[in-house]
Amino acid sequence: METRSQLVGVSSAIREIELEIESAGRTDAKVLLTGESGVGKEVVAHRIHQASRRRFSTFVPINCAGVPDTLLESELFGHIRGSFTDAHRDKKGWLYQAHGGTVFLDEVGEMSVRMQAVLLRFLETGEIQRVGAESGGATANVRVIAATNRNLMAQVAEKNFRDDLYYRLNVIHIAIPPLRQRPEDIRPLVNYFVRASSTAHHLTLPRVLDETMARLESYTWPGNVRELKNVVERLVIRARNDVIPPTDLPREILLNASPPGAPANGPLIRAADRLYERMAIEGESFWSAVYEPFMARDLTREDLRAVISKGLEQTRGSYKLLLELFNVPAADYKKLLAFLRKHQCHMPFQKFRSISVGAESIGVSRRPVHEEQVVNFR
């Protein structure tokens, strides 16, 4: 399920989503899309826009997690000159630019409670009040489609998400299952991305060998369709003799995918275990093994938390020893902690103090951690 305007797949889940898109396209009702990172929520949002009477107007995607909260209000609603530092001229926001069209609020669950209140007011009145303005200004007629990989009901219960905003957004709810729950879609997606990548890079269309396809189909794809798309693009670029052999597959797929002929639901190494191995055993840096795919949204917050937890189990809660374990320079200590806190993945060290260190979870040896080191560096 990828590209901006096309759903690819043969599963019953894809057929159900197509029916939901058709139904949503007949109205201007607000839509809430839920699902893990990388499942294709923006694709579904764009398809709803194309199926609606607004299809000839603007479709504006907004990544709420990609804009600092201090700037998000200005980006959404605009600002007037002099309202804050660097506001050298009046600016019209994204909502104004989308008048008559559709606004896609991706990662809406990452909004602060304050920004949620500002968004709720707009949804109720349609009025755009630019930052620094003393009163309301123009109104905008836009359709709002929101998306999140979070459990918003749990967020509501924890007082991190407004219940009135949740119910305002959740008029039509479309849940998109992860790729591992619809493995029958992997083959058509691979074929689609092979053709698309070959065309985009002006390359001869390569043939995917049967063993290669079997391993792709047996991998769990923690980054979902986005991860699959990126992997296929790399395979197409590297293809020699117009074929894609299994030896070209990334290491994590060769290690984690079930070999051809193995049971379809055989045990697989969890993503966190494999990432831990790449850093603690193979010497790869946290910044390349975890940070880069996380920022590219190929890893979820759950994956990141699991990796950090696994490392803290080894270091018994010491973040400074975690630097050495994950091959992070000592100078990056504050940078690492800031990154983890920003994405709500900073784990309390106290819970790991009494955990005994062992290698049984992944069956490999690990670097020894001495208690006196933990005490000295914590």
N, C-alpha and C positions, 0 to 999 in steps of 0.2 A: 504494500500500500504506500505508494510514494509518487513522486512528481507532484506538481501543484494541482493537477486537475484530473488525475486518473486513479481509480481504484483498481488494484491488480490482485486477483486471487480467485479461488474456486470454492472456498469453504462456505459453510452455512452462515458463519459469522459475517462474512463479506456480503452475502446476499441480504442478511437482515439489516446491515448498515445501509445498503443501497435503498432498501424500502424506507428506512428512517429518513434518509436524505430526501427522497421524493416527497415524503409527508411534510417534512420541515420546510421544503422549498415552496410549498403552497401558501405559507403564511409569513408574517413578520415576527413571529414569536421568538423570544430569546431562547438560545440553545446552550446547554452545558455539555461539553465533551470531556469525558474522563478516560484515563488510561495511562499506562507507564510512558516514560520518555521514549520517543522514537517510534511509537506505534502508528503515527500518521494523523494526528489530530488536526494539523493545519490543512492536510489534504482534504479531510472530511469537511472542514469549515469552508474551504474554497468551493467544494462541490455543492454545498448547500447554497452558497452565494450564486453559483452558476445556475442552479435549479430555480432560483427565485426571480421575482419581477425586478430585482435590483441588479441583475447580472450585467447590465450595460453601464452601471455606475462603479465607483471605486471600491476595491477590496483592500482594506488597510490592516495588515497584521502587526500586532504590537506585542513584543516580548516583555511582559511585566517584570520578569526576573533579570532581564538584561539591562535595565535602566535603574540607576540609584534612585531610591525613594525621594530624595531631595529634588530630582529632576523630572520624575515621572509626571507629577502634576502639571508642570510646565509643558512637557511634551504632549500630554493629552489635551489640555485645555488652552495652551498658549500663554503668553504673558505680555505685559505692557512694558514699554521702555522705562528703564530705571527701577524696575521692581526688585531686582537683585543684582549682585555683581555680574558683570558681563552681559547684562540685558541691555544691549546698546540700541536695540530697535524693537518695535512691536512684532510679535510673532503669533501666527495663527496655529493652533494645535492640530493634532491628528484627527480629533473628533470633528472639527470644523471642516477639514479637508475631505472627510468621508461622508459629508452631507449627501443624502440620497442613496448611499451605498451601505457597506457592511464593515463593521469593526470587529476584528478577531483579537480578543484579549487572551493571549497565551500565558500560561503559568499565573493565572489570576490568584491562585492560592498563596503566592509569594508577596502579595500586596500587604503593606502595613495596615493596621486597624484604622489609622487616620485616613489613608488613601481609600480604604473601603468605604468610609463615610462620604468622601467626596464623590466617589463613583456612584454610590447609591443615590445621592442627591441628583446627579445628572440623569440617572435612569428614571427617576420619578418625575422630573420636570422637563428634561431635554434641554435645559438651559446651560450655556457655556459661560462660566465665569473665569476669565483669564487671571492668572497670578498677578497680583498687584492692583487689580481693578476693584473699585469700591462697590460696585453693583454688578448685577448680571448683565450679560450682553446678548448676543444672538442665540438662537436655538438651533439645534442640529437634529435632523431626522435621519437617524442611523439605526441599522439593525445590529444588535450586539450578540456575538457568539463568543463564549468564554470556554477556556480549557484549563485543565489542571491534572497533574499526576498525583496530587494529594487526595486523601480522604477528607473531603470538606466537612462531612458530618462529624468526624472526629475532631477536626479543627474547631467546629462550632462548640462542641462539648468542652473543649479546652479553652474557650474564649479567645481563640486566635483568629476566628473568622466570624463575621457578623451573621447571625441567623437570618435577619431581614434581607441582607444582600444575597445570601445563599438561595432563599426562596424566590427572590426576584430574578435571579439568573437561571434557576432550575425549572424552567417551564417545559422545555423538551430536553430530556436527558438521553444522550447516546454514549454508551460505554463501549470502548474499543478494546478487545482482548489482546494480550501480548502475543507475539509471533509463536512462542513455544506452545501456546494453546491451540494453534491452527497450523500445524506443520505442513498440511497439504497446500498451503499458499506459498511455501518456500520455492518450489520448483518454478511455478509461473513468475514469481518475482525475480528469481535469478535470471531466467530467460529474458525477461523484460529489461532488467538492468544491463545485461550483456549487450543487448541491441542498442539501448540508449547510450551507454558509455562508448561503444564502438563508433556510433554516429557522432557523438560530441567530440571525440578525440581524432576523428578521421582515420580510424583503424579498420583493418579487415575483421569481419565478424568471426571470432574464435569459437571453437567447439568445446563445450564443457564435457570432459570425460565422465563416464558413468560413476567411477569411484569418487571423483571430485564432487559430483552432485550428491552422492550418497552421504558423504561426510558433511556437506553443507546442510542437508536435510536432517541430520541427526544432532546437529549442534543446537544449543538452547537459545542462542542469540539474546544475551542480556540487554544489549542495546537496541533490540527489536529491528524494525525495518530500516531505520537509519544506519545501524551498524552493518546490516546486510548490503545495503546500497554502497557504502564506502568500501567494504571488502571486495565486492564484485568489480567496482571501478578499478581498484588496484590490480586485481587479477587480469582484467582486460588489458591494462597498460603494460603489464609484465609478460603477457602471453607471447610464447615463441612457437614458431611453426604452426600458428593458427589453432593451437589447442591449449586448454587450461588443465594441466595435470594436478593431481592431489599434492604433489611436492611444492606447488606454488602457494598452497594455502597458508595463512598465518599460523604461527606456532600454537597459539591458544586454541585454534580450531582442530589442528592435528592432535593435540593432547587431550582436548575435552570432548570432541565428538566421538560417538560410538563408531567403531569400525564397521565396514559393510558386512551385513549378515548378522550383526549383533541385535539383541532384542530392541525394539523401537523405543522402549521406555527404560533401557538399562541405566545403571547409575552413572552419573556424570560428576566430574569435579566442579564444585561451585565456583562461580566467578571470583569470589573473594579469595578462595584458596589459591586459585591460579595466579591472581595478582600478587598475593603474598609471596608465592614461590619466586616470581619474577624479580621481586625486590630483595627478599631476605636470602634467597639461595643463589639466584643468578646475577645479583649485583646491579639490577636496573634501578634507576632513580625513581622516587615517588612522582617527581614532576612529569616524567615521560610515561610511566606505567599507569598512573592513576589520574593525575591532574589534567593532562591533555584530553584523554577520552571523556572525563567527567565534564570538562568545559565544552566539549563538542557534543555533549548530551548522549554519548554512547554508554555511559554508566549512570545509574540512578543514585539517589541519595542513600538508598538502602545498601547498594553495593559499597559506597564510600564508607558508610558507618560500619559495615561488616569488616572491611579491610582494616580500618583504624582499630576496631575492637580486637581483631585478631593480633595486631601488633602490640596493643596495650596488654593483652594477656601474656605475651612473651616478655614484655618489659616490666610487668607488674605495675602498670599505671604510669610509668615514667615517659613523659613526652620527649625529654631530652635524649633518652636512650632510643626512643623511636626514630630520632633523626639518623642515628648510626644504622639502625636496623633497616631503614628504608632508603639509605644512601642519600640523605639530604644534608647539604653543607650546614655546619653549625650556625653560620651567618643567616640562614633562612629560618631560624627557629620562630621568630615573631611572624614572619610571612606565613608559615605553615599554620600556626595557631589562628591567625586572622582569617585565613582561607576556611578553616574548619568551622570557626564561629559564624562566619558569614552565611554558610550553607547549613547551619544547624547540625553539624556533625562533630562538634567538640564533645567528647565523651568524658564524664566525670572520672577522674583517675582513681577515686577511692574504691570503686566497685571492683577494681582489678588488683588491689593490693594482696588479697588473700588467695588469688587464683594460682594453682600450681601449674608450672610450665611443663608442657609435654608436646610430643610431636605426633601423637596418635591421630589427630584430626586430619592430617594430610599425609601422614606416613613418611615424613622426611626429617632429616636432622636439621636443627636450627642452631644459630649462634648462641652460646651460653651467656646467660645474664647473671652476674654476681650480685648478691643482695647488697653488698657494700656500695656497689656502683649506683644502685637504685636510690639508696639513701643519700648519697653525696650529690646526685644530679637532680633530684626531684625539686 
